[in-house]
Amino acid sequence: MSPMNSRKQALVATLLTAFFLLALSVVAYLCFIFPRTLAIWKDAGRTLAFHEQLAVNLSLFCINFGLYLLPGLFVLMMACLIRAIMVAGR
């Protein structure tokens, strides 16, 4: 295997690790922090814009299925991180 190929593999694994870390952070935010914003919006009683309603629906989805999403994303992130370390150690 050529060094360039190994570098590309390490780059892809690192980018995937960053992507899954970002996804994990977003799901955790929507599950645990964003519901406070929902409570404020509910108390205000105003009509929500489309993007706000989309964020509300994503948050409700993450709250309902977060126990399944968070471990899965964590396992995928760790697998990509291990792969990046293995490729970089060659």
DAWO-V787625 format. One record per backbone hydrogen bond with DSSP energy under -1.0 kcal/mol. NH is the residue of the N-H (numbers start at 1). CO is the residue of the C=O. If there is no record, write none. Layout:
((NH | CO) (NH | CO))
//
This chain:
((6 | 2) (7 | 3) (8 | 4) (9 | 5) (10 | 6) (11 | 7) (12 | 8) (13 | 9) (14 | 10) (15 | 11) (16 | 12) (17 | 13) (18 | 14) (19 | 15) (20 | 16) (21 | 17) (22 | 18) (23 | 19) (24 | 20) (25 | 21) (26 | 22) (27 | 23) (28 | 24) (29 | 25) (30 | 26) (31 | 27) (32 | 28) (33 | 29) (34 | 29) (36 | 33) (38 | 34) (39 | 35) (40 | 36) (41 | 37) (42 | 38) (43 | 39) (44 | 40) (45 | 41) (53 | 49) (54 | 50) (55 | 51) (56 | 52) (57 | 53) (58 | 54) (59 | 55) (60 | 56) (61 | 57) (62 | 58) (63 | 59) (64 | 60) (65 | 61) (66 | 62) (68 | 65) (69 | 65) (70 | 66) (72 | 68) (73 | 69) (74 | 70) (75 | 71) (76 | 72) (77 | 73) (78 | 74) (79 | 75) (80 | 76) (81 | 77) (82 | 78) (83 | 79) (84 | 80) (85 | 81) (86 | 82) (87 | 83) (88 | 84) (89 | 85) (90 | 87))
//
